[in-house]
Amino acid sequence: NPDTLLSRFYGLHRVKLPRGPKIHFVVMNNIFPPHRDIHEIYDLKGSTVGRETKVTNNHNPRTVLKDLNWINSEQHLELGPAKRTFFVEQLEKDVNLLQKLNIMDYSLLVGLHDTSRGNRDNIREDFFVFQPDTKKIERTPSSHKRESKASKLRRAVGEADPVKLGPSTTKLVLNN
């Protein structure tokens, strides 16, 4: 489903440190636009039980807020009729897939870009972004033996050069 709202997982990995613990991590796509600072992130599950993150005065923009933070800050999504229809239909398709796979833990990740602040906070400055060329993977036949898609993707990730996001090229325009 090309329009899915579900994150794509590129890999599940495990690293064993010498004389240390095993660390498991996943590599997945970034759903937020790389050219915009995301000032607040909410993980919404549709429940209020234990769903609040304590926020301090020096709030870290990378802190993920929860349902009660969303409600208490009186946030809401404004979508026009066409986008609302598309969003709800896609959400229903994704939920149906998760139900078929017996996956119950689902949440909606919402990132807010404050247009009055623009990109001046340089939140993105410390992030590295790379995009493996998955089209190349699908087109390139293996010269040695049959290679799994996962192996091809691992190779593409290894060959990709991460690029540090620099200062924003977007300018903030204030209308008074």
Backbone bond lengths (Angstrom), bond angles and torsions (degrees), N, CA, C in turn:
res aa  C-N    CA-C-N  psi(-1)  N-CA   C-N-CA  omega(-1)  CA-C   N-CA-C  phi
1 N - - - 1.455 - - 1.533 108.86 -
2 P 1.301 119.20 105.26 1.466 121.65 -173.11 1.526 114.52 -67.84
3 D 1.336 117.91 -21.01 1.466 119.92 -177.65 1.519 112.92 -101.13
4 T 1.324 117.61 14.76 1.455 120.54 -176.57 1.529 111.73 -57.47
5 L 1.321 114.93 148.04 1.462 120.94 174.14 1.526 110.68 -93.92
6 L 1.332 116.43 -2.60 1.462 120.92 179.07 1.527 109.63 -77.37
7 S 1.324 115.37 140.98 1.464 119.83 177.68 1.514 109.85 -67.96
8 R 1.315 115.20 145.72 1.461 120.53 176.53 1.530 108.77 -93.70
9 F 1.312 115.35 131.78 1.456 120.65 179.18 1.516 108.31 -97.72
10 Y 1.339 116.31 125.67 1.455 121.40 179.45 1.520 111.84 -91.83
11 G 1.334 116.69 -22.82 1.452 117.37 179.49 1.511 112.75 179.64
12 L 1.320 115.61 153.11 1.457 123.70 172.91 1.519 105.29 -114.05
13 H 1.318 116.70 126.19 1.462 120.61 -172.90 1.523 110.81 -128.71
14 R 1.329 114.56 158.27 1.450 121.78 175.30 1.519 107.73 -136.05
15 V 1.312 115.10 132.74 1.462 121.14 176.88 1.521 107.30 -120.00
16 K 1.322 116.62 130.26 1.466 121.93 176.18 1.510 107.30 -107.15
17 L 1.323 115.50 113.77 1.457 120.73 179.19 1.528 109.40 -81.83
18 P 1.346 117.98 145.59 1.468 119.57 176.91 1.534 109.60 -59.37
19 R 1.314 116.01 128.84 1.463 122.08 -178.48 1.529 111.80 51.72
20 G 1.305 116.17 34.14 1.462 120.34 179.94 1.510 111.43 -140.45
21 P 1.304 114.90 -178.37 1.470 118.76 -177.67 1.527 112.21 -78.76
22 K 1.316 114.72 164.06 1.460 120.42 171.02 1.524 106.87 -80.51
23 I 1.310 116.13 136.51 1.458 120.84 178.43 1.521 107.75 -116.68
24 H 1.317 116.22 124.15 1.457 121.97 177.73 1.523 108.28 -103.04
25 F 1.324 117.27 138.96 1.460 120.55 176.43 1.518 110.06 -153.19
26 V 1.320 114.82 158.66 1.461 120.40 177.72 1.520 108.92 -115.26
27 V 1.316 115.00 150.77 1.464 121.67 172.79 1.522 105.45 -111.94
28 M 1.325 115.14 124.31 1.458 119.47 -178.47 1.515 110.18 -139.12
29 N 1.317 115.60 167.05 1.461 119.09 -177.84 1.523 111.00 -71.36
30 N 1.314 115.20 154.18 1.458 121.72 175.30 1.519 107.02 -90.49
31 I 1.315 116.42 120.98 1.463 119.15 -177.34 1.519 113.00 -85.66
32 F 1.326 116.71 -11.13 1.461 119.65 -178.34 1.526 110.57 -91.75
33 P 1.325 117.29 149.28 1.474 119.59 -179.65 1.527 110.62 -65.39
34 P 1.328 117.69 129.45 1.464 120.41 -175.92 1.522 113.77 -69.77
35 H 1.320 118.60 -15.39 1.461 121.30 -177.52 1.526 112.69 -96.66
36 R 1.334 118.72 9.37 1.459 122.36 -179.75 1.526 110.15 -127.28
37 D 1.337 116.61 136.94 1.459 120.50 169.72 1.522 107.75 -70.31
38 I 1.313 117.39 134.17 1.462 121.86 174.77 1.526 105.82 -102.32
39 H 1.325 115.74 113.62 1.460 121.38 -172.48 1.525 113.65 -85.95
40 E 1.315 117.93 -28.14 1.464 121.76 176.49 1.525 108.51 -142.93
41 I 1.339 115.26 141.81 1.459 121.19 178.04 1.526 107.86 -125.38
42 Y 1.323 115.58 132.09 1.463 122.08 179.11 1.525 109.75 -121.93
43 D 1.336 115.50 135.88 1.461 123.15 173.84 1.528 106.12 -108.84
44 L 1.332 116.96 102.02 1.465 122.08 -172.83 1.527 110.43 -103.10
45 K 1.342 115.87 122.74 1.464 121.61 -179.30 1.525 112.62 -111.15
46 G 1.331 117.87 -8.13 1.462 119.53 -177.46 1.513 112.89 81.98
47 S 1.323 116.99 21.06 1.461 122.41 178.66 1.523 107.89 -135.17
48 T 1.333 116.29 154.76 1.465 119.31 177.11 1.528 111.61 -112.79
49 V 1.327 118.24 -5.24 1.460 121.85 -177.92 1.526 109.43 -72.45
50 G 1.337 116.28 112.69 1.460 121.28 -179.79 1.513 113.64 64.58
51 R 1.308 117.20 25.41 1.464 120.94 -172.37 1.519 111.54 -110.99
52 E 1.339 116.53 55.15 1.463 120.48 174.93 1.521 108.99 -140.57
53 T 1.319 115.22 138.19 1.458 121.85 175.49 1.517 107.34 -105.13
54 K 1.321 116.07 130.55 1.470 118.97 177.44 1.524 108.53 -69.91
55 V 1.325 115.43 130.59 1.462 121.28 -177.06 1.520 108.37 -113.07
56 T 1.335 116.07 133.03 1.458 121.26 177.97 1.524 109.57 -102.25
57 N 1.324 115.98 173.46 1.472 120.42 179.62 1.524 111.69 -62.41
58 N 1.319 117.35 -37.67 1.468 120.55 178.86 1.530 109.06 -96.34
59 H 1.315 115.29 61.65 1.468 124.23 -175.41 1.528 111.06 -60.77
60 N 1.317 115.81 124.44 1.460 122.31 176.37 1.529 108.29 -78.08
61 P 1.334 119.01 123.45 1.465 120.23 -178.31 1.529 113.54 -64.11
62 R 1.321 117.86 -13.84 1.464 120.23 178.19 1.530 112.24 -88.30
63 T 1.338 116.70 -6.13 1.457 120.26 176.96 1.524 109.16 -68.73
64 V 1.308 115.95 129.96 1.464 119.98 -179.61 1.526 108.74 -88.34
65 L 1.330 114.91 121.44 1.457 121.96 179.48 1.525 109.44 -90.15
66 K 1.335 116.20 165.76 1.465 119.67 -173.69 1.528 111.51 -124.45
67 D 1.328 115.58 -172.79 1.464 122.60 -172.60 1.529 113.54 -53.61
68 L 1.338 118.43 -47.46 1.466 119.75 -178.38 1.522 111.63 -67.18
69 N 1.338 117.97 -32.91 1.466 120.10 174.22 1.524 109.70 -62.17
70 W 1.325 116.64 -42.30 1.475 122.86 178.95 1.532 110.12 -60.73
71 I 1.340 115.82 -48.70 1.469 120.97 -178.55 1.525 110.81 -65.27
72 N 1.338 117.01 -47.67 1.469 120.87 -176.95 1.522 112.98 -66.09
73 S 1.326 117.73 -27.79 1.469 119.64 177.75 1.530 111.13 -91.38
74 E 1.343 115.46 6.43 1.471 122.49 175.85 1.532 112.46 55.59
75 Q 1.321 115.50 41.18 1.463 120.91 177.40 1.523 109.75 -79.17
76 H 1.305 116.64 155.57 1.459 122.64 172.28 1.524 108.61 -160.38
77 L 1.313 115.37 159.22 1.459 120.78 177.62 1.519 108.79 -97.68
78 E 1.312 116.25 134.03 1.459 121.02 175.23 1.524 108.19 -111.82
79 L 1.318 115.49 113.55 1.457 121.14 179.21 1.522 108.44 -125.04
80 G 1.314 116.10 137.69 1.460 120.11 174.67 1.522 109.80 -68.03
81 P 1.331 117.69 170.08 1.470 120.72 -175.82 1.531 113.85 -56.82
82 A 1.316 117.96 -44.59 1.473 120.43 -177.94 1.525 110.91 -67.48
83 K 1.340 117.44 -45.56 1.467 120.38 -179.90 1.523 110.99 -67.38
84 R 1.339 116.34 -36.68 1.464 119.58 178.46 1.527 109.82 -62.55
85 T 1.320 117.24 -46.45 1.466 121.43 179.53 1.525 110.48 -59.94
86 F 1.337 116.75 -48.07 1.463 121.53 179.05 1.530 110.49 -59.26
87 F 1.341 116.98 -46.08 1.459 122.78 -177.94 1.531 110.82 -61.53
88 V 1.326 116.98 -49.80 1.466 120.89 -177.51 1.528 110.87 -64.82
89 E 1.334 117.37 -42.84 1.470 120.00 178.87 1.526 111.20 -62.37
90 Q 1.327 116.93 -42.68 1.462 120.21 -179.70 1.520 110.56 -68.34
91 L 1.311 117.10 -39.61 1.459 121.41 177.63 1.530 110.19 -60.29
92 E 1.328 116.71 -42.63 1.469 120.73 178.29 1.531 111.06 -63.47
93 K 1.328 117.94 -41.21 1.473 121.01 177.78 1.530 110.53 -61.96
94 D 1.335 115.72 -44.42 1.465 119.78 -179.01 1.527 111.17 -65.27
95 V 1.334 117.00 -42.30 1.466 120.83 179.30 1.528 110.15 -64.23
96 N 1.331 117.59 -40.55 1.470 120.60 177.39 1.524 111.07 -60.54
97 L 1.333 117.14 -41.90 1.463 120.61 177.61 1.528 110.44 -62.03
98 L 1.332 116.81 -46.30 1.464 120.26 -179.51 1.529 111.05 -62.75
99 Q 1.327 116.81 -37.32 1.468 119.86 177.10 1.525 110.69 -64.02
100 K 1.330 117.43 -43.39 1.469 120.83 179.13 1.523 111.30 -61.73
101 L 1.342 116.54 -33.82 1.464 121.29 -179.35 1.529 112.56 -88.26
102 N 1.343 116.21 2.33 1.474 122.36 -177.48 1.520 112.47 57.46
103 I 1.320 116.12 39.41 1.465 121.46 175.83 1.521 107.19 -102.44
104 M 1.318 115.91 116.30 1.461 119.32 -173.38 1.525 113.39 -99.44
105 D 1.309 117.98 -27.25 1.461 120.50 -175.10 1.519 109.61 -83.52
106 Y 1.306 116.20 101.87 1.461 121.44 -177.70 1.517 108.44 -132.25
107 S 1.294 116.27 139.64 1.459 119.49 175.49 1.521 108.63 -143.78
108 L 1.308 114.54 161.06 1.459 121.57 177.76 1.523 107.01 -104.43
109 L 1.315 116.57 120.41 1.455 121.57 178.60 1.524 107.81 -94.12
110 V 1.331 115.96 120.90 1.461 121.70 -177.19 1.527 108.30 -118.90
111 G 1.321 116.49 126.02 1.459 121.62 175.86 1.516 109.52 -111.16
112 L 1.329 116.32 133.07 1.460 120.86 -179.08 1.521 110.62 -108.87
113 H 1.313 115.56 128.80 1.463 122.75 174.05 1.519 106.50 -107.54
114 D 1.323 116.54 115.63 1.464 121.80 -179.68 1.527 108.23 -81.37
115 T 1.332 116.72 108.34 1.469 120.07 -176.44 1.521 111.94 -65.59
116 S 1.334 117.94 -24.28 1.469 118.66 178.25 1.530 110.95 -72.38
117 R 1.335 117.70 -24.64 1.464 121.90 177.36 1.522 111.62 -94.04
118 G 1.316 116.84 -24.61 1.462 120.31 -179.60 1.514 111.41 59.09
119 N 1.321 116.26 -138.54 1.464 122.18 -178.90 1.522 112.27 -108.22
120 R 1.324 117.26 15.25 1.470 119.98 -174.61 1.528 113.86 -66.88
121 D 1.343 117.92 -18.24 1.465 120.41 -179.98 1.527 112.38 -77.43
122 N 1.335 116.76 -12.37 1.474 122.42 179.40 1.528 112.89 51.88
123 I 1.315 116.00 40.79 1.462 121.18 178.82 1.520 110.27 -61.50
124 R 1.327 117.32 -33.48 1.463 122.48 -175.27 1.518 112.92 -77.17
125 E 1.321 118.22 -9.64 1.464 121.38 -170.19 1.528 114.35 -57.40
126 D 1.323 117.91 -32.87 1.459 120.67 -176.13 1.526 113.62 -95.19
127 F 1.305 117.11 8.51 1.458 120.17 -178.69 1.518 111.04 -96.27
128 F 1.311 115.25 143.16 1.459 121.63 172.27 1.521 107.63 -109.06
129 V 1.302 115.95 139.60 1.458 120.37 -178.16 1.520 108.88 -128.49
130 F 1.312 116.67 135.35 1.453 119.52 169.33 1.513 107.42 -141.42
131 Q 1.288 114.78 152.41 1.459 121.00 -179.74 1.519 107.60 -128.26
132 P 1.339 117.91 107.28 1.455 118.35 177.84 1.523 110.19 -63.34
133 D 1.313 115.92 143.94 1.460 121.05 -179.01 1.527 108.63 -82.86
134 T 1.340 116.50 85.64 1.459 120.35 -176.46 1.517 112.04 -70.52
135 K 1.318 118.99 -25.84 1.472 120.84 177.33 1.527 109.57 -65.45
136 K 1.338 116.38 -39.43 1.459 121.21 178.40 1.533 109.91 -63.33
137 I 1.320 116.04 -37.81 1.461 120.59 179.54 1.519 110.18 -62.22
138 E 1.323 115.83 -44.93 1.461 119.92 -177.03 1.527 111.77 -69.10
139 R 1.343 117.97 -29.53 1.464 121.70 -176.21 1.516 113.32 -85.58
140 T 1.340 117.67 -30.16 1.456 121.16 -170.70 1.522 111.27 -83.95
141 P 1.329 117.81 113.57 1.468 119.31 176.68 1.525 109.67 -73.53
142 S 1.298 116.12 144.24 1.457 121.22 178.77 1.524 109.30 -71.66
143 S 1.326 116.68 135.10 1.465 119.83 -177.84 1.526 111.92 -85.71
144 H 1.329 118.58 -21.41 1.460 121.00 -175.70 1.524 112.27 -97.96
145 K 1.272 116.60 -66.87 1.457 121.70 -176.07 1.515 108.49 -143.50
146 R 1.292 115.97 173.58 1.465 119.42 176.07 1.508 108.84 -64.12
147 E 1.290 115.35 128.64 1.457 120.35 -175.98 1.524 108.19 -117.66
148 S 1.316 115.93 135.92 1.462 118.97 -179.79 1.527 109.96 -70.14
149 K 1.321 115.07 157.93 1.462 120.09 178.54 1.530 110.18 -61.29
150 A 1.349 116.44 -36.27 1.465 120.53 178.76 1.527 110.56 -62.54
151 S 1.337 117.04 -42.19 1.468 120.53 178.62 1.519 110.88 -64.08
152 K 1.336 115.88 -41.19 1.461 119.76 178.36 1.526 110.76 -63.22
153 L 1.337 115.75 -41.19 1.462 119.72 -179.75 1.522 110.80 -66.89
154 R 1.343 117.04 -41.23 1.471 119.77 176.84 1.524 110.52 -59.09
155 R 1.338 116.48 -42.40 1.463 120.28 178.75 1.525 110.53 -63.15
156 A 1.334 117.40 -43.16 1.473 121.05 -179.83 1.519 111.08 -63.56
157 V 1.336 116.95 -39.89 1.466 120.18 178.13 1.522 109.67 -64.66
158 G 1.331 116.90 -41.12 1.465 120.58 178.26 1.514 113.07 -64.30
159 E 1.335 116.81 -31.88 1.465 121.19 -179.36 1.523 113.09 -85.29
160 A 1.341 117.30 -15.74 1.470 120.51 -177.80 1.519 109.62 -75.53
161 D 1.300 116.39 141.21 1.456 121.47 177.14 1.521 109.29 -98.65
162 P 1.356 117.60 118.76 1.462 117.91 177.27 1.522 109.90 -67.46
163 V 1.292 116.07 144.21 1.459 122.07 -179.14 1.510 108.14 -118.20
164 K 1.333 116.83 124.53 1.455 119.75 177.52 1.515 108.26 -73.66
165 L 1.324 115.27 130.78 1.457 119.35 177.78 1.518 108.39 -69.70
166 G 1.291 117.06 127.73 1.456 121.47 179.33 1.508 110.92 -92.76
167 P 1.325 116.21 -168.04 1.456 119.54 177.88 1.522 110.05 -59.70
168 S 1.296 114.58 150.86 1.460 120.13 -177.78 1.516 110.96 -65.30
169 T 1.316 114.33 144.64 1.462 119.32 174.52 1.523 110.18 -98.47
170 T 1.335 115.76 -1.28 1.460 120.03 179.96 1.519 109.10 -86.97
171 K 1.305 116.87 135.38 1.460 120.50 179.55 1.511 109.53 -103.88
172 L 1.316 114.92 140.98 1.452 121.51 177.93 1.514 108.59 -86.77
173 V 1.317 116.71 126.82 1.457 121.58 178.52 1.516 107.57 -116.21
174 L 1.310 116.66 121.38 1.459 121.37 178.81 1.512 109.35 -103.23
175 N 1.307 116.22 129.05 1.461 121.12 175.70 1.521 108.45 -102.54
176 N 1.315 116.51 119.92 1.476 119.48 179.21 1.501 110.66 -102.08
